[in-house]
Amino acid sequence: MAVVFISPKQRQKVFFMGITVVFLLILIFISFGVFLYNPSEVSTALVFNRPKVNVDMAVFDSDSFKNLQPFTEMQIQYSYKATTKTNQQESGFISATSIDEARKILTDEGLTVIEVKEVEVGRDNPFTPYYSSTATQSNGKTETTGGK
């Protein structure tokens, strides 16, 4: 039988100490490599590459540019109440760019304007369906109606 002077616990302790020391050396080597690294110098001279763009100003002198028409103003829908020359009350809708222009159009048609107001666009609740079918029962018969 062989005589062993180093106990198994002591051998295990030396093995783990060796692995720990090697791990710490690798960690120190990597940290020095990362933290002591200086980036390379960048040249401080400004470099400006002039773009090769040619603007043709002769377009502004062409006939097609001179004949361009401006956009027309968007017309708003107004509801109105007015009386005719025979004192009959009339109501309806009219489209114009402003409320003053709507009044002018109505007076040019020979109407006496009582009220002109802008029609609100859209709905109060956008999640309600446009048409819903409801079933009503009367006298034992089922009737389906479509509407808002």
Residue, then its C-alpha position, 0 to 999 in steps of 0.5 A: m500500500a502506498v503512503v500518501f502524504i497529501s489528504p484528499k481534502q487538501r488536494q481538492k482545495v489546491f485544485f479549486m484554488g488553482i482554477t480560481v487563480v486562473f479565472l481571476l488572471i483571465l478576468i484581469f487580462i480582459s478588463f485591462g484590455v477593455f478599459l485601457y484601450n484607446p480608440s484610434e485618432v480621427s482626423t480633425a480636417l473637415v471634409f465637404n463633398r459638394p453635391k452635384v445638383n443642377v437647378d434648372m430655373a428655366v422651368f419658371d419661364s415655361d408656358s406650362f408653369k405660367n398657366l398653372q391654376p391655384f387650388t379652389e377653396m374647399q366648400i363647406q355645407y351649411s343648413y339654412k332656413a329662409t322664406t320665399k317672396t310668397n312667405q313660404q318657409e323653405s329649408g335645405f342645404i347649400s355648399a359655399t366657402s364661407i357663411d357670408e357667401a352662403r347668405k349671399i347665394l341665398t339672397d341672390e336666389g330671392l330668399t330672405v335668410i332666417e338662419v344659416k349654420e354649418v352642418e356638423v360632419g360625422r357622428d356622435n358615436p362612430f361605433t354605431p352601425y349605419y344601418s341596424s335591423t330591428a325585429t318588432q313583434s306586433n299581432g303575432k307577426t315579426e316585422t324587420t325594419g332597417g334604419k339608423 
